[in-house]
């Protein structure tokens, strides 16, 4: 029975993995394009934008790892499966916004960053809300990761509202601090975490 359940989980999680993987692929393709065209491009870098792109990659990797902890899903139905797809989709859409199109030989990443700021961080805020409620939607109690997810949500919400550079610089760094805390506290024990949540 356990083998059948694992096979079932691998089958249904495949689309979730594909959507999440597209975000990673999108980032890698963009990096490849910039490397190939670097001699012809005049790029005005903005460190907040660069840290945001790296953070997106880290979030995609974390989402992939988080689904290990969801393999004890219990009673999954089509609606809850649709809900599962929402999170990776939101993360993918936000990632596509972070990669500017190469339209000419000059790119100002600071201008690009603030031009997509509102939509980008609104999508991220929606993604964190999704993450907060994923376990209740699957019929279990809230995960112990919720407090950190709420912090992520509040950071994204704040960054979607304000365009003040100092706030963005501070909160982008704060994102990394929360991410590290998340990894230290939970990410090395996600399979165990999933079991504990299901049993309560």
C-alpha positions as CSV (number, residue, x, y, z in Angstrom):
1,X,0.0,0.0,0.0
2,X,2.9,2.3,0.8
3,X,4.4,1.7,-2.6
4,X,1.1,2.5,-4.3
5,X,0.8,5.7,-2.3
6,X,4.4,6.8,-3.2
7,X,3.7,6.0,-6.9
8,X,0.5,8.0,-6.8
9,X,2.3,10.9,-5.2
10,X,5.1,10.9,-7.8
11,X,2.5,10.9,-10.6
12,X,0.5,13.9,-9.2
13,X,3.5,15.9,-8.1
14,X,5.1,15.8,-11.6
15,X,3.1,18.8,-12.9
16,X,3.9,20.8,-9.8
17,X,7.6,20.0,-10.3
18,X,7.5,20.9,-14.0
19,X,5.9,24.4,-13.2
20,X,8.5,25.0,-10.5
21,X,11.3,23.7,-12.7
22,X,10.3,26.1,-15.4
23,X,11.2,29.0,-13.1
24,X,14.7,27.6,-12.6
25,X,15.1,26.9,-16.3
26,X,14.0,30.5,-17.1
27,X,16.6,31.9,-14.7
28,X,19.4,29.7,-16.2
29,X,18.5,30.5,-19.8
30,X,18.5,34.2,-19.0
31,X,21.9,33.9,-17.3
32,X,23.2,32.0,-20.4
33,X,21.9,34.8,-22.7
34,X,23.5,37.5,-20.7
35,X,26.8,35.6,-20.6
36,X,26.8,35.1,-24.4
37,X,25.9,38.8,-25.1
38,X,27.9,40.4,-22.3
39,X,30.4,42.0,-24.6
40,X,27.7,43.8,-26.5
41,X,25.6,44.9,-23.5
42,X,25.9,47.9,-21.4
43,X,24.4,46.7,-18.1
44,X,23.8,49.1,-15.2
45,X,23.7,46.7,-12.3
46,X,21.6,47.2,-9.2
47,X,22.6,45.0,-6.3
48,X,19.0,44.8,-4.9
49,X,17.8,43.4,-8.2
50,X,20.6,40.9,-8.4
51,X,19.9,39.7,-4.8
52,X,16.3,39.4,-5.7
53,X,17.0,37.2,-8.7
54,X,19.3,34.9,-6.6
55,X,16.5,34.8,-3.9
56,X,14.0,33.7,-6.5
57,X,16.3,30.8,-7.4
58,X,16.6,29.9,-3.8
59,X,12.8,30.0,-3.3
60,X,12.3,27.7,-6.3
61,X,14.7,25.2,-4.8
62,X,13.0,25.5,-1.4
63,X,9.6,24.9,-2.9
64,X,10.9,21.8,-4.6
65,X,12.3,20.5,-1.3
66,X,9.2,21.4,0.6
67,X,7.1,19.1,-1.5
68,X,9.1,16.2,0.0
69,X,7.3,17.0,3.3
70,X,3.9,16.9,1.5
71,X,4.2,13.3,0.5
72,X,2.0,12.3,3.4
73,X,-0.8,14.1,1.8
74,X,-3.8,12.1,3.1
75,X,-7.0,12.7,1.3
76,X,-6.1,14.6,-1.8
77,X,-8.9,15.6,-4.2
78,X,-8.9,17.6,-7.5
79,X,-9.6,20.9,-5.8
80,X,-6.7,20.5,-3.4
81,X,-4.6,19.4,-6.3
82,X,-5.5,22.6,-8.1
83,X,-4.5,24.5,-5.0
84,X,-1.1,22.8,-5.0
85,X,-0.5,24.1,-8.5
86,X,-1.2,27.7,-7.6
87,X,1.9,28.2,-5.5
88,X,4.5,27.1,-8.1
89,X,2.6,29.0,-10.8
90,X,2.7,32.3,-8.7
91,X,6.4,31.8,-8.1
92,X,7.1,31.1,-11.8
93,X,5.2,34.2,-12.9
94,X,7.1,36.4,-10.4
95,X,10.4,34.9,-11.6
96,X,9.6,35.8,-15.3
97,X,9.1,39.4,-14.3
98,X,12.6,39.6,-12.7
99,X,14.3,38.9,-16.0
100,X,14.4,42.0,-18.3
101,X,14.1,41.5,-22.0
102,X,17.2,42.3,-24.0
103,X,15.6,44.9,-26.4
104,X,18.7,47.0,-27.0
105,X,22.4,47.2,-25.9
106,X,21.7,49.1,-22.7
107,X,19.9,47.8,-19.6
108,X,19.3,49.7,-16.4
109,X,18.5,47.0,-13.8
110,X,17.5,49.6,-11.2
111,X,14.8,51.0,-13.5
112,X,13.7,47.5,-14.4
113,X,13.4,46.6,-10.8
114,X,11.2,49.5,-9.8
115,X,9.1,49.2,-12.9
116,X,8.0,45.7,-12.0
117,X,8.2,46.1,-8.2
118,X,4.5,46.3,-7.5
119,X,3.4,43.3,-9.6
120,X,6.4,41.2,-8.6
121,X,6.0,41.6,-4.9
122,X,2.2,41.3,-5.1
123,X,2.7,37.9,-6.7
124,X,5.2,36.9,-4.1
125,X,2.8,38.0,-1.3
126,X,0.1,35.8,-2.9
127,X,2.6,33.0,-3.1
128,X,3.4,33.2,0.7
129,X,-0.3,33.2,1.5
130,X,-0.6,30.1,-0.6
131,X,2.2,28.5,1.4
132,X,0.6,29.4,4.7
133,X,-2.6,27.6,3.9
134,X,-1.3,24.6,1.9
135,X,-1.5,22.2,4.9
136,X,-5.0,23.2,6.0
137,X,-6.2,22.8,2.4
138,X,-4.8,19.3,2.5
139,X,-6.8,18.6,5.7
140,X,-4.1,19.1,8.3
141,X,-3.2,21.7,10.9
142,X,-1.1,24.7,10.1
143,X,2.6,23.9,9.7
144,X,5.1,25.1,12.3
145,X,6.7,27.1,9.4
146,X,3.8,29.5,9.3
147,X,5.5,32.3,11.5
148,X,8.4,32.5,9.1
149,X,6.0,32.4,6.1
150,X,4.1,35.3,7.6
151,X,7.3,37.3,7.9
152,X,8.0,36.6,4.2
153,X,4.5,37.7,3.4
154,X,4.8,40.9,5.3
155,X,8.1,41.7,3.6
156,X,6.7,41.1,0.2
157,X,3.5,43.1,1.0
158,X,5.6,46.1,2.2
159,X,7.9,46.0,-0.8
160,X,4.8,45.9,-3.1
161,X,3.5,49.1,-1.4
162,X,6.6,51.2,-1.2
163,X,9.3,52.2,-3.7
164,X,11.7,53.7,-1.2
165,X,15.2,52.3,-2.1
166,X,16.4,52.1,1.6
167,X,13.4,50.0,2.5
168,X,14.0,47.7,-0.4
169,X,17.7,47.3,0.4
170,X,16.9,46.5,4.0
171,X,14.1,44.1,3.4
172,X,15.8,42.2,0.6
173,X,18.6,41.4,3.1
174,X,15.9,40.5,5.7
175,X,14.6,38.0,3.2
176,X,17.9,36.2,3.3
177,X,18.0,36.2,7.1
178,X,14.5,34.6,7.2
179,X,15.4,32.1,4.5
180,X,18.5,31.0,6.5
181,X,16.3,30.7,9.6
182,X,13.9,28.6,7.6
183,X,16.6,26.3,6.5
184,X,18.2,25.9,9.9
185,X,14.9,25.3,11.7
186,X,13.0,23.2,9.2
187,X,14.4,22.4,5.8
188,X,16.7,19.6,6.9
189,X,13.8,17.7,8.4
190,X,10.9,18.2,6.0
191,X,10.0,14.6,5.6
192,X,9.7,14.3,9.4
193,X,7.8,17.6,9.5
194,X,5.3,16.2,7.0
195,X,4.8,13.1,9.1
196,X,4.3,15.1,12.4
197,X,1.7,17.4,10.8
198,X,-0.3,14.5,9.3
199,X,-0.4,12.7,12.7
200,X,-1.8,15.7,14.6
